[in-house]
Amino acid sequence: MSRVWSELRRYPTAVAGLAIIGLLVAISIYTVIAIPYGEAIRLWRGGEGVWSENPRNARPIWFNLLPGVELPRTITVSSQRAPRRVEAVGGGVKQVTMSLAFDFPYRTFPTELAVFFDAAYAERAPHVVLTWQPPDGSEIRLGEFTAEPHGIYRISSDQRLRQTLGGAPEIVLFSAPAAPQHPLRGRYTLTITGFLFEESAHLDARLVVYGRAHGLAGTDDQRRDLMIALLWGTPVAMAFGLLAAVGSTVSTLVIAAIGVWYGGWVDGLIQRITEVNLIVPAVPILIMIGTLYSRSLWIILSVVILLSVFAGTKTYRALFLQVKESPYIEAARSYGAPRPIATVRHAHPLLRVP
């Protein structure tokens, strides 16, 4: 190992490559420990219910570090941290008023608006009224409806509100009166007035202003955080890269050495298989196996190794033809070394016996 390391130090690019591989290995170990495979699958297949508070097709947050780029980030305001006023209006009915205020300092409009409700009741669901207050002091009534347990009111998807406002709610509600093409920066407030018809009824809400930048890797059209796919892609890629490379290289090395050593029909058969393998389309075969047979990573990895075994036999064969005539090979044969030992141990430089 000391000899190998001393040789590697002569090549800075090789050291840099080993550093990158080491970083990928560290990321792979962290991913397997922090996000177990079952949890990653559950999150990835969870659908919009798991990622409901993430924006769609968002850019990574580091995009804002680029010059001239200022993408709004997602803003979440919870009623549990907002002012709440409870009043009795008679007949056992309580009026709950919650003011969800937030600052919007961006020069680009958000992508969506939604309100998530957490209502608890026995028989009669709470009735809520939503009022929007932009920084200019005006008031816009968004609508009223019944709040279901774990219900979601997507303001941007309300077609009646869209017709009333004359445009997309996420645009109109943030537009500056003097310049509708630009958002009005300042403090916005969503006032939620809820009517509770039972003594034990309870109502909470969260306002989500979806931004255009989210997470280190962004999101897809199903709101999934792409960082999970990238993190779990690292150990899978490392397994494919290392196992396939090591397995195919060692197998190719041994097969080429056997063909050179024995020669004759053995070498001829290996070369014919190699020539056939050179024209076999590997990627379409892998796609066909994954589509028609199995998507198991181990099966696909085995096929990758199998298709790569004979890819470099001609290169190794040319090297072994020179090594076969070397004096130390002749010396090994004269001392009675068995053919497999002479082929593997004495022919390979790293295993060569002085």
C-alpha positions in Angstrom: 0.0 0.0 0.0 2.9 2.4 0.7 4.2 1.8 -2.8 0.7 2.4 -4.3 0.3 5.6 -2.2 3.7 6.9 -3.3 2.8 6.4 -6.9 -0.6 8.1 -6.5 1.0 11.2 -4.9 2.8 11.8 -8.1 -0.6 12.5 -9.8 -2.7 15.3 -8.2 -5.7 14.4 -10.3 -5.7 10.9 -8.8 -5.6 12.3 -5.3 -8.5 14.6 -6.2 -10.4 11.7 -7.6 -9.9 9.7 -4.4 -11.0 12.7 -2.3 -14.2 12.9 -4.4 -14.8 9.2 -4.0 -14.3 9.5 -0.2 -16.8 12.4 -0.1 -19.4 10.2 -1.9 -18.8 7.3 0.4 -19.3 9.6 3.4 -22.6 10.9 1.9 -23.7 7.4 1.3 -23.0 6.3 4.9 -24.9 9.4 6.2 -27.8 8.8 3.9 -28.2 5.1 4.9 -28.1 6.1 8.6 -30.2 9.3 8.6 -32.8 8.3 6.0 -33.4 4.5 6.1 -34.4 3.0 2.8 -38.0 2.2 4.0 -38.5 5.8 5.2 -37.1 7.2 1.9 -39.5 5.0 -0.1 -42.4 6.1 2.2 -41.6 9.7 1.7 -41.1 9.5 -2.0 -44.3 7.6 -2.6 -46.3 9.6 -0.1 -47.7 11.9 -2.7 -49.0 15.4 -2.2 -50.3 14.5 1.3 -46.7 14.3 2.6 -45.4 17.2 0.6 -48.5 19.4 0.7 -46.7 22.4 2.1 -43.9 22.4 -0.5 -44.2 24.4 -3.8 -44.3 22.7 -7.1 -41.3 22.8 -9.4 -39.3 25.1 -7.1 -35.7 26.0 -7.7 -33.0 25.3 -5.1 -32.6 28.0 -2.6 -29.0 28.6 -3.6 -30.3 30.1 -6.8 -30.7 33.3 -4.8 -26.9 33.5 -4.5 -26.7 34.1 -8.2 -26.4 37.8 -9.2 -29.7 39.4 -10.1 -31.8 36.4 -8.8 -34.3 36.9 -6.0 -36.8 34.1 -5.9 -39.4 34.1 -3.0 -39.2 31.4 -0.5 -42.2 29.6 1.0 -43.7 31.5 4.0 -45.8 29.6 6.6 -47.8 31.4 9.2 -49.5 29.4 12.0 -52.4 30.5 14.1 -50.8 29.0 17.1 -48.3 31.9 17.1 -50.7 34.6 15.9 -53.1 36.8 17.9 -56.4 35.1 18.7 -59.6 36.7 20.0 -62.5 34.6 21.3 -65.9 36.1 21.8 -69.3 34.7 22.7 -72.0 35.7 20.2 -75.0 34.0 21.9 -76.7 30.7 21.5 -73.6 28.8 22.6 -71.8 30.1 19.5 -68.2 31.4 19.8 -66.5 33.6 17.4 -62.7 33.1 17.0 -60.7 35.7 15.1 -57.1 34.9 14.1 -54.8 37.3 12.3 -52.1 35.6 10.3 -49.6 38.4 9.4 -46.4 38.1 7.4 -43.9 40.3 5.6 -43.4 39.8 1.8 -40.1 41.5 0.7 -39.7 39.9 -2.7 -39.9 41.3 -6.2 -41.5 38.2 -7.7 -45.0 36.8 -7.1 -45.5 33.6 -5.2 -46.7 30.5 -7.0 -49.7 29.5 -4.9 -51.7 30.3 -1.7 -53.4 27.8 0.6 -54.9 27.6 4.1 -54.6 24.4 6.1 -57.3 23.9 8.8 -57.2 21.8 11.9 -60.7 21.6 13.2 -62.0 19.5 16.1 -65.7 19.1 16.7 -68.4 16.5 17.5 -71.2 17.2 15.1 -71.3 20.7 13.6 -68.2 21.8 11.8 -66.9 25.4 12.3 -67.8 28.1 9.7 -65.0 30.3 8.6 -64.7 33.6 6.8 -61.4 34.7 5.2 -60.4 38.3 4.6 -57.2 39.5 2.9 -55.5 42.7 3.9 -52.6 44.0 1.7 -50.1 46.6 2.9 -52.2 49.5 1.4 -54.9 49.0 4.1 -57.6 47.7 1.8 -59.7 44.5 2.5 -60.6 41.7 0.1 -63.1 39.1 1.1 -61.9 35.7 -0.1 -64.9 33.6 0.8 -66.6 31.6 3.5 -67.1 27.9 3.9 -67.1 25.0 6.4 -63.8 24.0 7.8 -63.4 20.2 7.8 -60.8 18.3 10.0 -57.4 18.6 8.2 -59.1 20.4 5.4 -57.2 22.5 2.8 -58.5 25.6 1.1 -56.3 26.3 -1.9 -56.9 29.9 -2.7 -55.2 29.7 -6.0 -57.5 26.9 -7.2 -60.7 28.7 -6.3 -62.3 29.4 -9.7 -65.1 31.5 -8.2 -62.5 33.7 -6.5 -60.4 33.8 -9.7 -63.4 35.2 -11.6 -64.2 37.7 -8.9 -60.7 39.0 -8.8 -60.3 39.0 -12.6 -57.0 36.9 -12.5 -54.9 34.5 -10.6 -55.3 35.1 -6.8 -51.6 34.7 -6.2 -51.0 37.6 -8.6 -53.9 39.9 -7.9 -53.7 39.7 -4.1 -50.0 40.7 -4.2 -50.2 43.3 -7.1 -49.3 46.9 -6.5 -52.2 49.2 -7.5 -49.9 51.5 -9.4 -47.9 48.7 -11.1 -49.9 45.5 -11.3 -47.0 43.7 -13.0 -45.0 44.0 -9.8 -45.8 42.7 -6.3 -46.5 45.2 -3.5 -43.9 44.6 -0.8 -44.9 45.0 2.8 -46.9 43.4 5.5 -49.9 41.3 4.6 -52.6 39.9 6.9 -55.1 37.0 6.4 -57.9 37.4 9.0 -59.7 34.1 9.7 -63.0 34.5 11.5 -64.4 31.2 12.7 -67.7 30.4 14.3 -67.7 27.5 16.6 -71.1 25.9 17.4 -69.9 23.5 20.2 -68.3 24.2 23.5 -65.5 21.7 22.9 -64.9 22.7 19.3 -61.5 24.0 18.4 -60.0 25.6 15.3 -56.4 26.2 14.1 -55.1 27.2 10.7 -51.9 27.7 8.8 -51.4 30.0 5.8 -48.8 28.8 3.3 -47.5 31.3 0.7 -45.7 29.0 -1.7 -42.4 30.4 -3.0 -40.3 29.7 -6.1 -37.2 28.4 -4.2 -37.2 25.5 -1.8 -34.6 23.2 -0.3 -31.1 22.4 -1.5 -32.2 20.6 -4.6 -35.7 22.1 -5.4 -38.9 20.1 -5.9 -40.7 18.3 -8.7 -44.2 18.6 -10.0 -45.5 16.5 -7.2 -44.0 18.8 -4.5 -41.4 16.1 -3.5 -38.1 17.3 -2.2 -35.5 16.2 -4.7 -32.8 16.1 -2.1 -34.1 12.7 -1.0 -33.6 11.3 -4.5 -30.1 12.8 -4.8 -29.0 11.6 -1.4 -30.3 8.0 -2.0 -29.0 8.1 -5.5 -25.4 8.5 -4.1 -25.2 5.0 -2.4 -26.9 3.4 -5.3 -24.6 5.0 -7.8 -21.6 4.1 -5.6 -22.7 0.5 -5.4 -23.1 0.3 -9.1 -19.9 2.1 -9.9 -17.6 0.4 -7.4 -19.1 -3.1 -7.6 -19.6 -3.1 -11.4 -16.1 -1.6 -12.0 -14.3 -3.9 -9.6 -16.2 -7.0 -10.6 -15.9 -6.4 -14.3 -12.3 -5.3 -14.2 -11.1 -8.3 -12.1 -13.2 -10.7 -14.2 -11.8 -9.2 -17.4 -8.3 -9.4 -16.1 -8.5 -13.1 -15.2 -10.3 -14.1 -18.4 -7.7 -12.2 -20.6 -4.8 -13.8 -18.7 -6.3 -17.3 -19.0 -6.8 -16.8 -22.8 -3.2 -15.7 -23.3 -1.8 -18.4 -21.1 -3.6 -21.4 -22.6 -3.9 -20.0 -26.1 -5.4 -22.1 -28.9 -9.1 -22.7 -28.9 -9.5 -21.2 -25.4 -8.1 -17.8 -26.5 -10.1 -18.0 -29.8 -13.4 -18.7 -28.0 -12.7 -15.7 -25.6 -12.0 -13.4 -28.5 -15.1 -14.4 -30.4 -17.3 -13.8 -27.3 -15.5 -10.4 -26.9 -16.3 -9.4 -30.5 -19.9 -10.4 -30.1 -20.1 -8.4 -26.8 -18.7 -5.3 -28.5 -21.8 -5.0 -30.7 -24.4 -5.8 -28.0 -26.3 -2.6 -27.0 -26.0 -2.6 -23.2 -28.4 0.2 -22.4 -31.4 -1.1 -24.4 -30.9 -4.6 -22.8 -30.9 -3.0 -19.3 -34.1 -1.1 -20.1 -35.7 -4.2 -21.5 -34.8 -6.2 -18.3 -36.1 -3.5 -16.0 -39.3 -3.2 -18.0 -40.2 -6.8 -18.7 -38.5 -8.8 -16.0 -37.4 -7.1 -12.8 -36.2 -3.8 -11.5 -34.1 -5.3 -8.7 -30.9 -3.4 -8.3 -28.9 -6.6 -7.8 -30.3 -8.2 -11.0 -29.5 -5.0 -13.0 -26.0 -4.8 -11.4 -25.3 -8.5 -12.3 -26.3 -7.8 -15.9 -24.1 -4.7 -16.0 -21.1 -6.8 -14.8 -21.9 -9.6 -17.2 -22.1 -7.2 -20.2 -18.9 -5.5 -19.1 -16.8 -8.6 -18.5 -15.6 -9.0 -22.1 -15.5 -5.3 -22.9 -11.7 -4.9 -22.2 -10.3 -8.4 -22.8 -8.5 -7.3 -26.0 -6.7 -4.5 -24.2 -5.6 -6.8 -21.4 -4.7 -9.5 -23.9 -2.3 -7.2 -25.6 -0.6 -6.5 -22.3 -0.5 -10.1 -21.2 1.1 -11.2 -24.5 4.0 -9.0 -23.5 4.0 -10.1 -19.9 3.9 -13.8 -20.9 7.4 -13.6 -22.5 9.0 -11.7 -19.5 11.9 -13.4 -17.7 10.1 -13.7 -14.3 7.3 -15.6 -16.0 9.8 -18.0 -17.5 11.5 -18.3 -14.1 8.1 -19.1 -12.4 7.4 -21.8 -14.9 10.9 -23.3 -14.5 10.4 -23.5 -10.8 7.2 -25.5 -11.4 4.6 -22.9 -10.5 1.1 -24.1 -11.4 -0.5 -22.4 -14.4 -3.3 -20.5 -12.4 -0.6 -19.2 -10.0 1.7 -18.1 -12.7 -1.2 -16.6 -14.6 -2.7 -14.5 -11.7 0.0 -14.0 -9.2 3.1 -13.6 -11.4 1.4 -11.9 -14.4 -0.2 -9.0 -12.5 2.3 -6.3 -11.5 0.7 -5.6 -8.1 0.9 -9.3 -7.1 4.2 -10.0 -8.7 6.7 -12.0 -6.6 10.2 -10.5 -6.5 
